[in-house]
């Protein structure tokens, strides 16, 4: 069985957090919208498939990069002047980082990782 982890993230300015590619970038209004978008990006291959279709040789992209976790959970809430995000998933940090970067670029910071 694959281990599950809680990834605790912080986003200083969610209102302006966007990925570098508008076709992949999150375009929501608040923490709830962001949590839903990230959860979908972890549970389904939709975001990965959009990215893969943009590649010069889509068929040569390693399918393992599109791994999903149908049980992934994301919660986000405003705390002080930033947004705190709790991600529960069996996906490795490398894939979580990939999806976060597509959605909001480098606007996030990993605060902690703990086994679920």
Backbone as JSON Lines, residues from 0, in Angstrom:
{"i":0,"aa":"X","n":[0.83,-1.18,0.0],"ca":[0.0,0.0,0.0],"c":[0.88,1.25,0.0]}
{"i":1,"aa":"X","n":[0.51,2.22,-0.78],"ca":[1.26,3.45,-0.87],"c":[0.98,4.32,0.35]}
{"i":2,"aa":"X","n":[2.03,4.92,0.89],"ca":[1.84,5.77,2.07],"c":[1.21,7.1,1.67]}
{"i":3,"aa":"X","n":[0.46,7.65,2.59],"ca":[-0.19,8.95,2.38],"c":[0.5,9.96,3.27]}
{"i":4,"aa":"X","n":[0.61,11.17,2.76],"ca":[1.23,12.26,3.52],"c":[0.35,13.48,3.53]}
{"i":5,"aa":"X","n":[0.52,14.26,4.6],"ca":[-0.06,15.6,4.66],"c":[1.05,16.56,4.26]}
{"i":6,"aa":"X","n":[0.79,17.38,3.28],"ca":[1.71,18.44,2.87],"c":[1.06,19.75,3.3]}
{"i":7,"aa":"X","n":[1.77,20.51,4.11],"ca":[1.26,21.8,4.59],"c":[1.96,22.91,3.83]}
{"i":8,"aa":"X","n":[1.17,23.72,3.14],"ca":[1.69,24.77,2.28],"c":[1.18,26.13,2.73]}
{"i":9,"aa":"X","n":[1.9,27.15,2.3],"ca":[1.48,28.52,2.55],"c":[1.55,29.28,1.23]}
{"i":10,"aa":"X","n":[0.54,30.11,0.98],"ca":[0.51,30.97,-0.2],"c":[0.33,32.39,0.29]}
{"i":11,"aa":"X","n":[1.34,33.23,0.06],"ca":[1.32,34.59,0.6],"c":[0.26,35.46,-0.06]}
{"i":12,"aa":"X","n":[0.1,35.35,-1.38],"ca":[-0.81,36.24,-2.1],"c":[-1.61,35.44,-3.13]}
{"i":13,"aa":"X","n":[-2.6,34.72,-2.66],"ca":[-3.38,33.85,-3.55],"c":[-4.09,34.64,-4.64]}
{"i":14,"aa":"X","n":[-4.49,35.85,-4.34],"ca":[-5.21,36.67,-5.33],"c":[-4.4,36.9,-6.6]}
{"i":15,"aa":"X","n":[-3.08,36.89,-6.48],"ca":[-2.22,37.14,-7.64],"c":[-1.4,35.91,-8.04]}
{"i":16,"aa":"X","n":[-1.65,34.78,-7.41],"ca":[-0.9,33.55,-7.69],"c":[-1.42,32.91,-8.98]}
{"i":17,"aa":"X","n":[-0.58,32.87,-9.98],"ca":[-0.94,32.27,-11.26],"c":[0.26,31.53,-11.84]}
{"i":18,"aa":"X","n":[0.0,30.46,-12.56],"ca":[1.05,29.74,-13.25],"c":[1.48,30.52,-14.48]}
{"i":19,"aa":"X","n":[2.59,30.1,-15.07],"ca":[3.16,30.81,-16.21],"c":[2.41,30.61,-17.51]}
{"i":20,"aa":"X","n":[1.58,29.6,-17.6],"ca":[0.84,29.29,-18.82],"c":[-0.65,29.44,-18.55]}
{"i":21,"aa":"X","n":[-1.28,30.41,-19.18],"ca":[-2.7,30.69,-18.93],"c":[-3.6,29.47,-19.18]}
{"i":22,"aa":"X","n":[-3.19,28.58,-20.08],"ca":[-4.01,27.39,-20.38],"c":[-4.01,26.39,-19.23]}
{"i":23,"aa":"X","n":[-3.03,26.47,-18.35],"ca":[-2.92,25.55,-17.22],"c":[-3.16,26.23,-15.88]}
{"i":24,"aa":"X","n":[-3.06,27.53,-15.85],"ca":[-3.09,28.32,-14.63],"c":[-4.45,28.34,-13.95]}
{"i":25,"aa":"X","n":[-4.42,28.4,-12.63],"ca":[-5.62,28.56,-11.83],"c":[-6.14,29.98,-12.04]}
{"i":26,"aa":"X","n":[-7.45,30.11,-12.08],"ca":[-8.04,31.43,-12.29],"c":[-9.28,31.57,-11.41]}
{"i":27,"aa":"X","n":[-9.11,31.27,-10.14],"ca":[-10.24,31.3,-9.22],"c":[-10.29,32.55,-8.38]}
{"i":28,"aa":"X","n":[-11.19,32.52,-7.4],"ca":[-11.43,33.72,-6.61],"c":[-11.01,33.62,-5.15]}
{"i":29,"aa":"X","n":[-10.75,32.45,-4.64],"ca":[-10.42,32.34,-3.23],"c":[-9.93,30.97,-2.85]}
{"i":30,"aa":"X","n":[-9.68,30.76,-1.56],"ca":[-9.13,29.49,-1.09],"c":[-9.96,28.27,-1.45]}
{"i":31,"aa":"X","n":[-11.28,28.38,-1.39],"ca":[-12.13,27.24,-1.74],"c":[-11.99,26.85,-3.2]}
{"i":32,"aa":"X","n":[-11.96,27.86,-4.07],"ca":[-11.77,27.6,-5.51],"c":[-10.41,26.97,-5.78]}
{"i":33,"aa":"X","n":[-9.38,27.48,-5.08],"ca":[-8.04,26.92,-5.28],"c":[-7.98,25.47,-4.8]}
{"i":34,"aa":"X","n":[-8.55,25.21,-3.63],"ca":[-8.54,23.84,-3.1],"c":[-9.24,22.89,-4.07]}
{"i":35,"aa":"X","n":[-10.34,23.31,-4.64],"ca":[-11.07,22.47,-5.6],"c":[-10.24,22.23,-6.86]}
{"i":36,"aa":"X","n":[-9.55,23.26,-7.34],"ca":[-8.73,23.12,-8.55],"c":[-7.54,22.19,-8.31]}
{"i":37,"aa":"X","n":[-6.87,22.35,-7.17],"ca":[-5.73,21.48,-6.87],"c":[-6.2,20.05,-6.63]}
{"i":38,"aa":"X","n":[-7.31,19.88,-5.94],"ca":[-7.83,18.54,-5.71],"c":[-8.14,17.85,-7.03]}
{"i":39,"aa":"X","n":[-8.76,18.57,-7.96],"ca":[-9.04,18.0,-9.27],"c":[-7.74,17.64,-10.0]}
{"i":40,"aa":"X","n":[-6.73,18.49,-9.89],"ca":[-5.44,18.24,-10.56],"c":[-4.73,17.02,-9.99]}
{"i":41,"aa":"X","n":[-5.0,16.69,-8.73],"ca":[-4.4,15.51,-8.12],"c":[-5.23,14.25,-8.34]}
{"i":42,"aa":"X","n":[-6.55,14.4,-8.41],"ca":[-7.45,13.26,-8.56],"c":[-7.65,12.8,-9.99]}
{"i":43,"aa":"X","n":[-7.57,13.71,-10.94],"ca":[-7.86,13.38,-12.34],"c":[-6.67,13.75,-13.23]}
{"i":44,"aa":"X","n":[-6.59,13.17,-14.41],"ca":[-5.49,13.49,-15.33],"c":[-5.75,14.72,-16.21]}
{"i":45,"aa":"X","n":[-6.82,15.47,-15.98],"ca":[-7.2,16.56,-16.89],"c":[-6.11,17.6,-17.07]}
{"i":46,"aa":"X","n":[-5.54,18.11,-15.98],"ca":[-4.5,19.14,-16.08],"c":[-3.26,18.57,-16.75]}
{"i":47,"aa":"X","n":[-2.86,17.37,-16.36],"ca":[-1.71,16.73,-16.98],"c":[-1.93,16.55,-18.48]}
{"i":48,"aa":"X","n":[-3.11,16.1,-18.88],"ca":[-3.39,15.89,-20.3],"c":[-3.33,17.2,-21.1]}
{"i":49,"aa":"X","n":[-3.79,18.3,-20.5],"ca":[-3.68,19.6,-21.18],"c":[-2.21,19.98,-21.37]}
{"i":50,"aa":"X","n":[-1.4,19.75,-20.32],"ca":[0.03,20.04,-20.42],"c":[0.7,19.14,-21.46]}
{"i":51,"aa":"X","n":[0.39,17.86,-21.41],"ca":[1.01,16.91,-22.33],"c":[0.67,17.24,-23.78]}
{"i":52,"aa":"X","n":[-0.55,17.67,-24.04],"ca":[-0.96,18.02,-25.4],"c":[-0.14,19.19,-25.95]}
{"i":53,"aa":"X","n":[0.41,20.01,-25.09],"ca":[1.22,21.17,-25.51],"c":[2.66,20.79,-25.86]}
{"i":54,"aa":"X","n":[3.09,19.6,-25.5],"ca":[4.48,19.2,-25.71],"c":[4.73,18.86,-27.17]}
{"i":55,"aa":"X","n":[5.97,19.04,-27.59],"ca":[6.35,18.79,-28.99],"c":[6.07,17.33,-29.38]}
{"i":56,"aa":"X","n":[6.33,16.41,-28.5],"ca":[6.09,14.98,-28.74],"c":[5.24,14.41,-27.6]}
{"i":57,"aa":"X","n":[3.95,14.68,-27.6],"ca":[3.1,14.26,-26.48],"c":[3.16,12.76,-26.19]}
{"i":58,"aa":"X","n":[3.3,11.94,-27.22],"ca":[3.32,10.5,-27.02],"c":[4.59,10.02,-26.33]}
{"i":59,"aa":"X","n":[5.61,10.86,-26.3],"ca":[6.88,10.49,-25.67],"c":[6.97,10.94,-24.21]}
{"i":60,"aa":"X","n":[5.96,11.64,-23.71],"ca":[5.95,12.07,-22.32],"c":[5.72,10.85,-21.43]}
{"i":61,"aa":"X","n":[6.53,10.73,-20.39],"ca":[6.42,9.63,-19.45],"c":[5.04,9.65,-18.79]}
{"i":62,"aa":"X","n":[4.27,8.59,-18.98],"ca":[2.91,8.51,-18.44],"c":[2.91,8.57,-16.91]}
{"i":63,"aa":"X","n":[4.02,8.19,-16.27],"ca":[4.1,8.23,-14.81],"c":[3.96,9.66,-14.28]}
{"i":64,"aa":"X","n":[4.27,10.65,-15.1],"ca":[4.11,12.05,-14.68],"c":[2.65,12.43,-14.52]}
{"i":65,"aa":"X","n":[1.76,11.63,-15.07],"ca":[0.33,11.9,-14.98],"c":[-0.38,11.08,-13.92]}
{"i":66,"aa":"X","n":[0.38,10.49,-13.01],"ca":[-0.23,9.69,-11.94],"c":[-1.24,10.52,-11.17]}
{"i":67,"aa":"X","n":[-2.28,9.85,-10.7],"ca":[-3.32,10.53,-9.93],"c":[-3.58,9.79,-8.63]}
{"i":68,"aa":"X","n":[-4.28,10.45,-7.74],"ca":[-4.7,9.88,-6.46],"c":[-6.18,10.22,-6.3]}
{"i":69,"aa":"X","n":[-7.03,9.25,-6.59],"ca":[-8.48,9.48,-6.55],"c":[-8.99,9.86,-5.16]}
{"i":70,"aa":"X","n":[-8.19,9.63,-4.14],"ca":[-8.6,9.95,-2.77],"c":[-7.93,11.21,-2.22]}
{"i":71,"aa":"X","n":[-7.21,11.94,-3.06],"ca":[-6.54,13.17,-2.61],"c":[-7.56,14.14,-2.03]}
{"i":72,"aa":"X","n":[-7.14,14.84,-1.0],"ca":[-8.0,15.84,-0.36],"c":[-7.19,17.12,-0.19]}
{"i":73,"aa":"X","n":[-7.83,18.25,-0.46],"ca":[-7.18,19.55,-0.3],"c":[-8.11,20.47,0.47]}
{"i":74,"aa":"X","n":[-7.57,21.09,1.49],"ca":[-8.29,22.12,2.25],"c":[-7.44,23.38,2.23]}
{"i":75,"aa":"X","n":[-8.09,24.5,2.06],"ca":[-7.38,25.79,2.08],"c":[-8.21,26.78,2.87]}
{"i":76,"aa":"X","n":[-7.51,27.61,3.64],"ca":[-8.2,28.63,4.44],"c":[-7.31,29.84,4.62]}
{"i":77,"aa":"X","n":[-7.95,30.98,4.81],"ca":[-7.22,32.21,5.08],"c":[-6.78,32.18,6.53]}
{"i":78,"aa":"X","n":[-5.51,32.51,6.77],"ca":[-4.95,32.6,8.12],"c":[-4.05,33.83,8.16]}
{"i":79,"aa":"X","n":[-4.4,34.79,8.98],"ca":[-3.69,36.07,9.01],"c":[-3.77,36.69,7.62]}
{"i":80,"aa":"X","n":[-2.64,36.92,6.99],"ca":[-2.63,37.56,5.67],"c":[-2.2,36.61,4.57]}
{"i":81,"aa":"X","n":[-2.27,35.31,4.83],"ca":[-1.9,34.32,3.81],"c":[-2.93,33.2,3.79]}
{"i":82,"aa":"X","n":[-2.73,32.27,2.88],"ca":[-3.62,31.1,2.79],"c":[-2.82,29.87,3.19]}
{"i":83,"aa":"X","n":[-3.38,29.09,4.08],"ca":[-2.79,27.82,4.48],"c":[-3.5,26.7,3.74]}
{"i":84,"aa":"X","n":[-2.71,25.78,3.2],"ca":[-3.25,24.67,2.41],"c":[-2.77,23.36,3.02]}
{"i":85,"aa":"X","n":[-3.68,22.43,3.2],"ca":[-3.38,21.09,3.7],"c":[-3.75,20.12,2.59]}
{"i":86,"aa":"X","n":[-2.76,19.41,2.09],"ca":[-2.96,18.43,1.02],"c":[-2.71,17.04,1.59]}
{"i":87,"aa":"X","n":[-3.66,16.15,1.43],"ca":[-3.52,14.76,1.84],"c":[-3.51,13.92,0.57]}
{"i":88,"aa":"X","n":[-2.38,13.26,0.3],"ca":[-2.27,12.48,-0.93],"c":[-1.2,11.4,-0.81]}
{"i":89,"aa":"X","n":[-1.31,10.42,-1.68],"ca":[-0.29,9.38,-1.79],"c":[0.71,9.72,-2.9]}
{"i":90,"aa":"X","n":[0.45,10.8,-3.65],"ca":[1.38,11.2,-4.71],"c":[2.67,11.75,-4.1]}
{"i":91,"aa":"X","n":[3.79,11.55,-4.77],"ca":[5.05,12.09,-4.26],"c":[5.1,13.61,-4.41]}
{"i":92,"aa":"X","n":[5.98,14.21,-3.63],"ca":[6.14,15.67,-3.66],"c":[6.46,16.17,-5.06]}
{"i":93,"aa":"X","n":[7.2,15.42,-5.84],"ca":[7.56,15.87,-7.19],"c":[6.32,16.11,-8.05]}
{"i":94,"aa":"X","n":[5.3,15.26,-7.92],"ca":[4.07,15.45,-8.7],"c":[3.19,16.54,-8.11]}
{"i":95,"aa":"X","n":[3.17,16.66,-6.78],"ca":[2.44,17.77,-6.17],"c":[3.06,19.09,-6.61]}
{"i":96,"aa":"X","n":[4.38,19.18,-6.59],"ca":[5.09,20.39,-7.03],"c":[4.75,20.72,-8.49]}
{"i":97,"aa":"X","n":[4.75,19.71,-9.34],"ca":[4.41,19.89,-10.75],"c":[3.03,20.54,-10.9]}
{"i":98,"aa":"X","n":[2.03,19.99,-10.23],"ca":[0.66,20.5,-10.36],"c":[0.53,21.9,-9.76]}
{"i":99,"aa":"X","n":[1.18,22.13,-8.62],"ca":[1.15,23.47,-8.01],"c":[1.78,24.5,-8.94]}
{"i":100,"aa":"X","n":[2.91,24.15,-9.53],"ca":[3.59,25.1,-10.42],"c":[2.76,25.41,-11.65]}
{"i":101,"aa":"X","n":[2.07,24.42,-12.19],"ca":[1.19,24.68,-13.33],"c":[0.06,25.62,-12.93]}
{"i":102,"aa":"X","n":[-0.51,25.39,-11.74],"ca":[-1.66,26.17,-11.3],"c":[-1.3,27.58,-10.82]}
{"i":103,"aa":"X","n":[-0.28,27.68,-9.94],"ca":[0.01,28.99,-9.33],"c":[1.48,29.39,-9.38]}
{"i":104,"aa":"X","n":[2.27,28.74,-10.21],"ca":[3.68,29.12,-10.33],"c":[4.43,28.88,-9.02]}
{"i":105,"aa":"X","n":[5.35,29.76,-8.72],"ca":[6.19,29.62,-7.53],"c":[5.62,30.36,-6.33]}
{"i":106,"aa":"X","n":[4.33,30.64,-6.32],"ca":[3.71,31.45,-5.28],"c":[3.45,30.69,-3.98]}
{"i":107,"aa":"X","n":[3.89,29.47,-3.86],"ca":[3.62,28.65,-2.69],"c":[4.91,28.27,-1.97]}
{"i":108,"aa":"X","n":[4.76,27.92,-0.7],"ca":[5.91,27.49,0.09],"c":[5.51,26.27,0.9]}
{"i":109,"aa":"X","n":[6.35,25.24,0.85],"ca":[6.12,24.03,1.66],"c":[6.53,24.33,3.1]}
{"i":110,"aa":"X","n":[5.61,24.1,4.03],"ca":[5.88,24.37,5.45],"c":[6.23,23.11,6.22]}
{"i":111,"aa":"X","n":[5.59,21.98,5.87],"ca":[5.81,20.76,6.63],"c":[5.26,19.58,5.86]}
{"i":112,"aa":"X","n":[5.77,18.4,6.14],"ca":[5.27,17.15,5.59],"c":[5.19,16.16,6.74]}
{"i":113,"aa":"X","n":[4.04,15.49,6.85],"ca":[3.85,14.5,7.91],"c":[3.11,13.3,7.36]}
{"i":114,"aa":"X","n":[3.43,12.11,7.86],"ca":[2.66,10.94,7.44],"c":[1.22,11.07,7.9]}
{"i":115,"aa":"X","n":[0.32,10.56,7.07],"ca":[-1.12,10.65,7.42],"c":[-1.49,9.56,8.39]}
